[in-house]
Amino acid sequence: MFKISFSVFLFIILFSSGFSYSQLTKATVGVDGFTCSLCAKGVEGQFKALDYVKSVKADLKKTEFIISFKNKPDVDLSEIVKAVTDGGFTLRDLTFEAKGKLKSNGSSGFILSAVNIPDLKLKNIDNSFEDGDEVSLKGSLNLKDFSVSVTSIKKL
């Protein structure tokens, strides 16, 4: 009985640790149109109202926000975009850091699979990566098709 319980326990630990690395960890959201701290507080409040946001830091000089995410629940990138536009501002750019697993997307490249975001189509990845590689990356979100232009990627 002890062997079975220990085996189940070990399986759960290994299984959960394999997924704990896969997540969107941080995003930098560039916003155009706000000029004062009151404007920034409004957008910051919109971000903090999202249940997957861990913390938000505003940088008035750069007119951007740095958002850290909780491990769960799922991050909805369209809600982040909506939080900015609903406040009457324009989203300039959205860059982020994530860890996950690459999945081949046939001839068109790779998709990043992570537990707290939907699969994201990746652009600008060289052929040194393979299906199933665990990676850490930085990228910029294309707001038209929600693909990601990868600026930095490394195997884990």
HELIX and SHEET records of a PDB file:
HELIX    1   1 PHE A    2  SER A   20  1                                  19    
HELIX    2   2 SER A   37  LYS A   48  1                                  12    
HELIX    3   3 LEU A   77  ASP A   86  1                                  10    
HELIX    4   4 GLY A  106  SER A  108  5                                   3    
SHEET    1   A 8 VAL A  53  ASP A  59  0                                        
SHEET    2   A 8 GLU A  64  PHE A  69 -1                                        
SHEET    3   A 8 GLN A  23  ASP A  32 -1                                        
SHEET    4   A 8 THR A  90  SER A 104 -1                                        
SHEET    5   A 8 PHE A 110  ALA A 114 -1                                        
SHEET    6   A 8 ILE A 117  LYS A 123 -1                                        
SHEET    7   A 8 VAL A 148  LYS A 155  1                                        
SHEET    8   A 8 GLU A 134  LEU A 141 -1                                        
END                                                                             
